[in-house]
Amino acid sequence: MLSSFADFRAAVAEANDSEYGLQAGVFTADLSRVRYAFDEIEAGAIVVNDVPSVRADSMPYGGVKASGTGREGVRWAMEEMSEIRLLLLAGAPPVE
């Protein structure tokens, strides 16, 4: 949904008035508004001056609220496909 607002804080409140929170797009040239949006909008990502569906494969992707939990992307895929293990050699003689 694309909406225009005269009051930026009202726009942020409207964005948060949703059960979903995947990504949000904010169109502004004011960096203080970008910072405010990033701090306040309840979404997995805030995209500035582009549509909220834009992303690169290396970027983490995921939402909050009913948009799910967790992230996907290269790092998270590697963790999902790996088994973390530990070998502890307590009191073992030094390796030659």
N, CA, C and O atoms as a GROMACS GRO file, in nm:
protein
  384
    1MET      N    1   0.084  -0.117   0.000
    1MET     CA    2   0.000   0.000   0.000
    1MET      C    3   0.089   0.124   0.000
    1MET      O    4   0.187   0.129   0.074
    2LEU      N    5   0.058   0.222  -0.080
    2LEU     CA    6   0.130   0.348  -0.088
    2LEU      C    7   0.038   0.457  -0.037
    2LEU      O    8  -0.074   0.473  -0.084
    3SER      N    9   0.089   0.533   0.061
    3SER     CA   10   0.009   0.641   0.119
    3SER      C   11   0.094   0.765   0.134
    3SER      O   12   0.216   0.755   0.152
    4SER      N   13   0.032   0.880   0.128
    4SER     CA   14   0.100   1.008   0.148
    4SER      C   15   0.053   1.067   0.280
    4SER      O   16  -0.064   1.058   0.315
    5PHE      N   17   0.146   1.128   0.356
    5PHE     CA   18   0.114   1.185   0.487
    5PHE      C   19   0.178   1.322   0.501
    5PHE      O   20   0.290   1.343   0.454
    6ALA      N   21   0.110   1.413   0.564
    6ALA     CA   22   0.167   1.544   0.597
    6ALA      C   23   0.250   1.535   0.726
    6ALA      O   24   0.345   1.611   0.743
    7ASP      N   25   0.216   1.442   0.815
    7ASP     CA   26   0.283   1.424   0.943
    7ASP      C   27   0.361   1.293   0.940
    7ASP      O   28   0.302   1.186   0.935
    8PHE      N   29   0.494   1.302   0.945
    8PHE     CA   30   0.578   1.182   0.933
    8PHE      C   31   0.555   1.085   1.049
    8PHE      O   32   0.552   0.964   1.027
    9ARG      N   33   0.539   1.135   1.169
    9ARG     CA   34   0.515   1.046   1.284
    9ARG      C   35   0.382   0.971   1.268
    9ARG      O   36   0.371   0.855   1.310
   10ALA      N   37   0.283   1.036   1.209
   10ALA     CA   38   0.155   0.968   1.182
   10ALA      C   39   0.175   0.858   1.078
   10ALA      O   40   0.111   0.753   1.087
   11ALA      N   41   0.262   0.881   0.981
   11ALA     CA   42   0.292   0.778   0.881
   11ALA      C   43   0.357   0.657   0.945
   11ALA      O   44   0.324   0.544   0.912
   12VAL      N   45   0.450   0.680   1.036
   12VAL     CA   46   0.516   0.570   1.107
   12VAL      C   47   0.414   0.494   1.192
   12VAL      O   48   0.415   0.371   1.196
   13ALA      N   49   0.328   0.567   1.260
   13ALA     CA   50   0.224   0.503   1.342
   13ALA      C   51   0.134   0.417   1.254
   13ALA      O   52   0.095   0.307   1.294
   14GLU      N   53   0.100   0.465   1.136
   14GLU     CA   54   0.016   0.389   1.042
   14GLU      C   55   0.088   0.262   0.996
   14GLU      O   56   0.027   0.156   0.984
   15ALA      N   57   0.217   0.274   0.969
   15ALA     CA   58   0.296   0.157   0.928
   15ALA      C   59   0.297   0.051   1.039
   15ALA      O   60   0.292  -0.069   1.011
   16ASN      N   61   0.304   0.096   1.162
   16ASN     CA   62   0.308   0.002   1.274
   16ASN      C   63   0.171  -0.056   1.309
   16ASN      O   64   0.163  -0.156   1.381
   17ASP      N   65   0.064   0.005   1.259
   17ASP     CA   66  -0.071  -0.042   1.288
   17ASP      C   67  -0.107  -0.157   1.193
   17ASP      O   68  -0.204  -0.149   1.117
   18SER      N   69  -0.030  -0.260   1.200
   18SER     CA   70  -0.047  -0.377   1.114
   18SER      C   71  -0.001  -0.500   1.190
   18SER      O   72   0.088  -0.492   1.274
   19GLU      N   73  -0.062  -0.613   1.159
   19GLU     CA   74  -0.015  -0.736   1.223
   19GLU      C   75   0.110  -0.790   1.154
   19GLU      O   76   0.169  -0.887   1.200
   20TYR      N   77   0.149  -0.727   1.043
   20TYR     CA   78   0.266  -0.773   0.967
   20TYR      C   79   0.381  -0.676   0.979
   20TYR      O   80   0.362  -0.560   1.015
   21GLY      N   81   0.501  -0.724   0.948
   21GLY     CA   82   0.619  -0.638   0.955
   21GLY      C   83   0.735  -0.696   0.877
   21GLY      O   84   0.843  -0.718   0.933
   22LEU      N   85   0.714  -0.723   0.748
   22LEU     CA   86   0.823  -0.779   0.668
   22LEU      C   87   0.923  -0.670   0.630
   22LEU      O   88   1.035  -0.670   0.680
   23GLN      N   89   0.884  -0.579   0.544
   23GLN     CA   90   0.969  -0.467   0.504
   23GLN      C   91   0.882  -0.344   0.484
   23GLN      O   92   0.762  -0.355   0.457
   24ALA      N   93   0.943  -0.227   0.498
   24ALA     CA   94   0.872  -0.101   0.477
   24ALA      C   95   0.956  -0.011   0.389
   24ALA      O   96   1.079  -0.011   0.398
   25GLY      N   97   0.891   0.066   0.303
   25GLY     CA   98   0.960   0.163   0.220
   25GLY      C   99   0.930   0.304   0.269
   25GLY      O  100   0.815   0.336   0.300
   26VAL      N  101   1.034   0.387   0.277
   26VAL     CA  102   1.020   0.525   0.322
   26VAL      C  103   1.084   0.614   0.215
   26VAL      O  104   1.201   0.597   0.180
   27PHE      N  105   1.007   0.710   0.165
   27PHE     CA  106   1.057   0.802   0.063
   27PHE      C  107   1.080   0.938   0.127
   27PHE      O  108   0.985   1.008   0.162
   28THR      N  109   1.208   0.976   0.142
   28THR     CA  110   1.244   1.103   0.203
   28THR      C  111   1.390   1.136   0.171
   28THR      O  112   1.470   1.047   0.143
   29ALA      N  113   1.423   1.265   0.175
   29ALA     CA  114   1.561   1.310   0.162
   29ALA      C  115   1.615   1.357   0.297
   29ALA      O  116   1.728   1.404   0.306
   30ASP      N  117   1.534   1.345   0.401
   30ASP     CA  118   1.567   1.393   0.535
   30ASP      C  119   1.624   1.278   0.617
   30ASP      O  120   1.552   1.185   0.654
   31LEU      N  121   1.754   1.284   0.645
   31LEU     CA  122   1.818   1.174   0.718
   31LEU      C  123   1.767   1.158   0.861
   31LEU      O  124   1.772   1.048   0.916
   32SER      N  125   1.717   1.265   0.922
   32SER     CA  126   1.659   1.250   1.056
   32SER      C  127   1.531   1.167   1.048
   32SER      O  128   1.501   1.093   1.142
   33ARG      N  129   1.457   1.178   0.939
   33ARG     CA  130   1.338   1.093   0.921
   33ARG      C  131   1.378   0.949   0.893
   33ARG      O  132   1.311   0.856   0.939
   34VAL      N  133   1.485   0.929   0.820
   34VAL     CA  134   1.534   0.793   0.796
   34VAL      C  135   1.568   0.728   0.929
   34VAL      O  136   1.529   0.614   0.955
   35ARG      N  137   1.641   0.800   1.013
   35ARG     CA  138   1.680   0.747   1.144
   35ARG      C  139   1.556   0.718   1.230
   35ARG      O  140   1.548   0.613   1.294
   36TYR      N  141   1.462   0.810   1.230
   36TYR     CA  142   1.339   0.791   1.307
   36TYR      C  143   1.264   0.667   1.257
   36TYR      O  144   1.219   0.585   1.336
   37ALA      N  145   1.251   0.655   1.126
   37ALA     CA  146   1.181   0.540   1.068
   37ALA      C  147   1.252   0.411   1.107
   37ALA      O  148   1.186   0.313   1.144
   38PHE      N  149   1.384   0.409   1.099
   38PHE     CA  150   1.460   0.288   1.134
   38PHE      C  151   1.441   0.252   1.281
   38PHE      O  152   1.428   0.134   1.315
   39ASP      N  153   1.441   0.351   1.367
   39ASP     CA  154   1.424   0.326   1.511
   39ASP      C  155   1.283   0.285   1.548
   39ASP      O  156   1.264   0.207   1.641
   40GLU      N  157   1.183   0.335   1.476
   40GLU     CA  158   1.045   0.320   1.520
   40GLU      C  159   0.959   0.221   1.441
   40GLU      O  160   0.868   0.161   1.498
   41ILE      N  161   0.984   0.203   1.313
   41ILE     CA  162   0.898   0.114   1.233
   41ILE      C  163   0.927  -0.031   1.269
   41ILE      O  164   1.042  -0.075   1.269
   42GLU      N  165   0.822  -0.105   1.298
   42GLU     CA  166   0.833  -0.245   1.340
   42GLU      C  167   0.830  -0.333   1.215
   42GLU      O  168   0.725  -0.386   1.177
   43ALA      N  169   0.947  -0.348   1.152
   43ALA     CA  170   0.960  -0.429   1.031
   43ALA      C  171   1.099  -0.488   1.025
   43ALA      O  172   1.192  -0.439   1.088
   44GLY      N  173   1.111  -0.595   0.949
   44GLY     CA  174   1.241  -0.661   0.935
   44GLY      C  175   1.344  -0.576   0.863
   44GLY      O  176   1.464  -0.592   0.884
   45ALA      N  177   1.299  -0.485   0.777
   45ALA     CA  178   1.389  -0.396   0.704
   45ALA      C  179   1.316  -0.268   0.668
   45ALA      O  180   1.194  -0.268   0.646
   46ILE      N  181   1.391  -0.160   0.662
   46ILE     CA  182   1.341  -0.032   0.615
   46ILE      C  183   1.420   0.001   0.489
   46ILE      O  184   1.543   0.013   0.494
   47VAL      N  185   1.352   0.015   0.377
   47VAL     CA  186   1.415   0.048   0.250
   47VAL      C  187   1.386   0.195   0.221
   47VAL      O  188   1.270   0.236   0.218
   48VAL      N  189   1.491   0.274   0.200
   48VAL     CA  190   1.475   0.417   0.178
   48VAL      C  191   1.481   0.448   0.029
   48VAL      O  192   1.574   0.409  -0.041
   49ASN      N  193   1.378   0.518  -0.018
   49ASN     CA  194   1.367   0.567  -0.155
   49ASN      C  195   1.363   0.457  -0.260
   49ASN      O  196   1.414   0.474  -0.371
   50ASP      N  197   1.305   0.345  -0.225
   50ASP     CA  198   1.278   0.237  -0.321
   50ASP      C  199   1.164   0.153  -0.265
   50ASP      O  200   1.120   0.172  -0.151
   51VAL      N  201   1.116   0.062  -0.345
   51VAL     CA  202   1.006  -0.024  -0.301
   51VAL      C  203   1.055  -0.120  -0.195
   51VAL      O  204   1.172  -0.159  -0.197
   52PRO      N  205   0.968  -0.160  -0.102
   52PRO     CA  206   1.012  -0.248   0.007
   52PRO      C  207   1.051  -0.389  -0.038
   52PRO      O  208   1.107  -0.465   0.041
   53SER      N  209   1.023  -0.424  -0.162
   53SER     CA  210   1.058  -0.560  -0.207
   53SER      C  211   1.198  -0.568  -0.267
   53SER      O  212   1.243  -0.677  -0.302
   54VAL      N  213   1.267  -0.455  -0.280
   54VAL     CA  214   1.402  -0.458  -0.338
   54VAL      C  215   1.499  -0.519  -0.238
   54VAL      O  216   1.492  -0.491  -0.118
   55ARG      N  217   1.590  -0.604  -0.288
   55ARG     CA  218   1.694  -0.661  -0.201
   55ARG      C  219   1.798  -0.730  -0.285
   55ARG      O  220   1.772  -0.767  -0.400
   56ALA      N  221   1.915  -0.747  -0.229
   56ALA     CA  222   2.022  -0.826  -0.290
   56ALA      C  223   2.027  -0.959  -0.215
   56ALA      O  224   1.992  -0.966  -0.098
   57ASP      N  225   2.069  -1.064  -0.282
   57ASP     CA  226   2.070  -1.196  -0.219
   57ASP      C  227   2.157  -1.202  -0.094
   57ASP      O  228   2.132  -1.284  -0.006
   58SER      N  229   2.259  -1.118  -0.085
   58SER     CA  230   2.346  -1.122   0.033
   58SER      C  231   2.287  -1.051   0.154
   58SER      O  232   2.340  -1.061   0.264
   59MET      N  233   2.177  -0.978   0.134
   59MET     CA  234   2.114  -0.906   0.245
   59MET      C  235   2.029  -1.001   0.329
   59MET      O  236   1.963  -1.090   0.273
   60PRO      N  237   2.029  -0.985   0.461
   60PRO     CA  238   1.936  -1.065   0.542
   60PRO      C  239   1.792  -1.029   0.507
   60PRO      O  240   1.762  -0.913   0.478
   61TYR      N  241   1.705  -1.126   0.511
   61TYR     CA  242   1.566  -1.104   0.473
   61TYR      C  243   1.477  -1.176   0.572
   61TYR      O  244   1.495  -1.296   0.596
   62GLY      N  245   1.383  -1.106   0.630
   62GLY     CA  246   1.290  -1.166   0.725
   62GLY      C  247   1.209  -1.058   0.792
   62GLY      O  248   1.240  -0.939   0.780
   63GLY      N  249   1.107  -1.099   0.863
   63GLY     CA  250   1.016  -1.002   0.921
   63GLY      C  251   0.997  -1.018   1.070
   63GLY      O  252   1.064  -1.096   1.137
   64VAL      N  253   0.902  -0.940   1.119
   64VAL     CA  254   0.861  -0.944   1.260
   64VAL      C  255   0.710  -0.956   1.263
   64VAL      O  256   0.645  -0.955   1.159
   65LYS      N  257   0.654  -0.968   1.381
   65LYS     CA  258   0.510  -0.986   1.401
   65LYS      C  259   0.463  -1.109   1.323
   65LYS      O  260   0.528  -1.213   1.328
   66ALA      N  261   0.351  -1.098   1.251
   66ALA     CA  262   0.297  -1.213   1.178
   66ALA      C  263   0.372  -1.240   1.047
   66ALA      O  264   0.336  -1.330   0.972
   67SER      N  265   0.476  -1.162   1.021
   67SER     CA  266   0.559  -1.187   0.903
   67SER      C  267   0.667  -1.290   0.930
   67SER      O  268   0.753  -1.316   0.845
   68GLY      N  269   0.665  -1.348   1.049
   68GLY     CA  270   0.759  -1.455   1.079
   68GLY      C  271   0.875  -1.412   1.165
   68GLY      O  272   0.892  -1.294   1.196
   69THR      N  273   0.953  -1.510   1.201
   69THR     CA  274   1.071  -1.483   1.282
   69THR      C  275   1.192  -1.544   1.211
   69THR      O  276   1.177  -1.633   1.127
   70GLY      N  277   1.308  -1.497   1.246
   70GLY     CA  278   1.430  -1.547   1.184
   70GLY      C  279   1.462  -1.469   1.057
   70GLY      O  280   1.388  -1.380   1.016
   71ARG      N  281   1.574  -1.505   0.998
   71ARG     CA  282   1.621  -1.439   0.877
   71ARG      C  283   1.666  -1.545   0.779
   71ARG      O  284   1.700  -1.658   0.816
   72GLU      N  285   1.667  -1.506   0.651
   72GLU     CA  286   1.724  -1.591   0.548
   72GLU      C  287   1.827  -1.509   0.473
   72GLU      O  288   1.824  -1.386   0.476
   73GLY      N  289   1.915  -1.577   0.407
   73GLY     CA  290   2.024  -1.513   0.334
   73GLY      C  291   2.145  -1.604   0.345
   73GLY      O  292   2.136  -1.711   0.404
   74VAL      N  293   2.257  -1.562   0.290
   74VAL     CA  294   2.376  -1.646   0.283
   74VAL      C  295   2.420  -1.694   0.421
   74VAL      O  296   2.438  -1.814   0.442
   75ARG      N  297   2.437  -1.602   0.515
   75ARG     CA  298   2.484  -1.640   0.649
   75ARG      C  299   2.391  -1.742   0.715
   75ARG      O  300   2.437  -1.842   0.771
   76TRP      N  301   2.261  -1.717   0.708
   76TRP     CA  302   2.164  -1.804   0.776
   76TRP      C  303   2.155  -1.939   0.704
   76TRP      O  304   2.134  -2.042   0.770
   77ALA      N  305   2.169  -1.941   0.573
   77ALA     CA  306   2.169  -2.067   0.499
   77ALA      C  307   2.290  -2.151   0.537
   77ALA      O  308   2.279  -2.272   0.554
   78MET      N  309   2.405  -2.086   0.552
   78MET     CA  310   2.526  -2.159   0.592
   78MET      C  311   2.509  -2.218   0.731
   78MET      O  312   2.550  -2.332   0.755
   79GLU      N  313   2.450  -2.143   0.822
   79GLU     CA  314   2.427  -2.195   0.957
   79GLU      C  315   2.330  -2.312   0.954
   79GLU      O  316   2.351  -2.411   1.026
   80GLU      N  317   2.225  -2.304   0.874
   80GLU     CA  318   2.126  -2.412   0.864
   80GLU      C  319   2.187  -2.540   0.808
   80GLU      O  320   2.145  -2.650   0.842
   81MET      N  321   2.286  -2.525   0.721
   81MET     CA  322   2.346  -2.642   0.655
   81MET      C  323   2.472  -2.691   0.725
   81MET      O  324   2.540  -2.779   0.674
   82SER      N  325   2.502  -2.634   0.840
   82SER     CA  326   2.623  -2.670   0.914
   82SER      C  327   2.586  -2.733   1.048
   82SER      O  328   2.481  -2.706   1.105
   83GLU      N  329   2.674  -2.815   1.094
   83GLU     CA  330   2.661  -2.872   1.228
   83GLU      C  331   2.776  -2.818   1.311
   83GLU      O  332   2.893  -2.849   1.286
   84ILE      N  333   2.743  -2.738   1.410
   84ILE     CA  334   2.847  -2.680   1.496
   84ILE      C  335   2.890  -2.787   1.594
   84ILE      O  336   2.808  -2.847   1.663
   85ARG      N  337   3.020  -2.809   1.600
   85ARG     CA  338   3.074  -2.911   1.690
   85ARG      C  339   3.190  -2.852   1.768
   85ARG      O  340   3.245  -2.748   1.733
   86LEU      N  341   3.226  -2.922   1.877
   86LEU     CA  342   3.336  -2.878   1.962
   86LEU      C  343   3.419  -2.998   2.000
   86LEU      O  344   3.366  -3.106   2.029
   87LEU      N  345   3.551  -2.980   2.000
   87LEU     CA  346   3.643  -3.082   2.049
   87LEU      C  347   3.726  -3.013   2.156
   87LEU      O  348   3.794  -2.914   2.130
   88LEU      N  349   3.720  -3.066   2.277
   88LEU     CA  350   3.794  -3.011   2.389
   88LEU      C  351   3.893  -3.116   2.437
   88LEU      O  352   3.853  -3.225   2.476
   89LEU      N  353   4.020  -3.083   2.433
   89LEU     CA  354   4.124  -3.175   2.480
   89LEU      C  355   4.178  -3.121   2.611
   89LEU      O  356   4.284  -3.058   2.614
   90ALA      N  357   4.106  -3.145   2.719
   90ALA     CA  358   4.147  -3.095   2.850
   90ALA      C  359   4.258  -3.182   2.905
   90ALA      O  360   4.245  -3.305   2.914
   91GLY      N  361   4.365  -3.121   2.940
   91GLY     CA  362   4.478  -3.193   3.000
   91GLY      C  363   4.552  -3.282   2.902
   91GLY      O  364   4.632  -3.366   2.944
   92ALA      N  365   4.529  -3.269   2.776
   92ALA     CA  366   4.598  -3.352   2.675
   92ALA      C  367   4.741  -3.303   2.658
   92ALA      O  368   4.768  -3.184   2.674
   93PRO      N  369   4.832  -3.392   2.627
   93PRO     CA  370   4.970  -3.348   2.604
   93PRO      C  371   4.976  -3.261   2.477
   93PRO      O  372   4.890  -3.274   2.390
   94PRO      N  373   5.075  -3.173   2.468
   94PRO     CA  374   5.086  -3.087   2.351
   94PRO      C  375   5.104  -3.169   2.223
   94PRO      O  376   5.164  -3.276   2.224
   95VAL      N  377   5.052  -3.117   2.116
   95VAL     CA  378   5.065  -3.183   1.986
   95VAL      C  379   5.204  -3.156   1.933
   95VAL      O  380   5.252  -3.043   1.936
   96GLU      N  381   5.270  -3.262   1.883
   96GLU     CA  382   5.406  -3.246   1.829
   96GLU      C  383   5.403  -3.220   1.682
   96GLU      O  384   5.509  -3.203   1.621
   0.00000   0.00000   0.00000
